Amino acid sequence: MTAQTVDSTALAERIAAIASDRKAIDVRVVDLRGIVSYTDFFVICSGNTERQTKAIHDAIHEALKHADDRLLPRRTEGASESRWILLDYLDVVVHIFTPEAREYYRLEQLWGEAPARSAG
């Protein structure tokens, strides 16, 4: 099964829950349906340190890889530096930041018109 065949809302919620279980802070689900054509949701969260952002990444990747639907991200960026890690599951794009990187890039402000909610 691919990310396209999984309900994007359920996938975003599952990813947010996994991140929360790994003690991610300020987990937000941003609904981009009808705003952009390349994805339905962003899941944005932070880890307190680069080590924690990597642990959040690893938990999401492993949980989805070993789930019944065996999801793998289409692309992963930033895992080696761990300041901003991106996992692209097509309909859901995950952004895991350190607090400094999140403040610098401010994705929530960039997509301020999109409906967003806290998760976890």
GIMOFEN-V14277 format. One record per residue. N is the residue number from 1. SS is DSSP state (A for helix, B for strand, O for the rest). PHI is phi in whole degrees, 0 to 359 (* if undefined). Layout:
N;SS;PHI
N;SS;PHI
This chain:
1;O;*
2;O;251
3;A;299
4;A;292
5;A;269
6;O;263
7;O;301
8;A;294
9;A;295
10;A;296
11;A;295
12;A;299
13;A;294
14;A;296
15;A;297
16;A;299
17;A;294
18;A;298
19;A;300
20;A;297
21;A;298
22;O;268
23;O;67
24;O;297
25;B;253
26;B;51
27;B;283
28;B;233
29;B;249
30;B;253
31;B;271
32;O;255
33;B;299
34;O;83
35;O;253
36;B;232
37;O;261
38;O;269
39;O;200
40;O;264
41;B;221
42;B;254
43;B;249
44;B;243
45;B;208
46;B;229
47;B;246
48;O;292
49;O;223
50;A;298
51;A;297
52;A;290
53;A;298
54;A;294
55;A;295
56;A;296
57;A;304
58;A;300
59;A;295
60;A;296
61;A;301
62;A;292
63;A;297
64;A;284
65;A;293
66;O;263
67;O;286
68;O;303
69;O;272
70;O;46
71;O;275
72;O;237
73;O;293
74;O;295
75;B;208
76;B;230
77;B;228
78;O;83
79;O;294
80;O;286
81;O;273
82;O;67
83;O;271
84;B;218
85;B;253
86;B;242
87;B;241
88;B;256
89;O;260
90;O;67
91;O;282
92;B;225
93;B;247
94;B;258
95;B;240
96;B;242
97;B;244
98;B;281
99;A;303
100;A;294
101;A;294
102;A;296
103;A;294
104;A;292
105;A;277
106;O;47
107;A;299
108;A;299
109;A;288
110;A;299
111;O;254
112;O;301
113;O;282
114;O;279
115;B;298
116;B;220
117;B;217
118;B;285
119;O;227
120;O;81
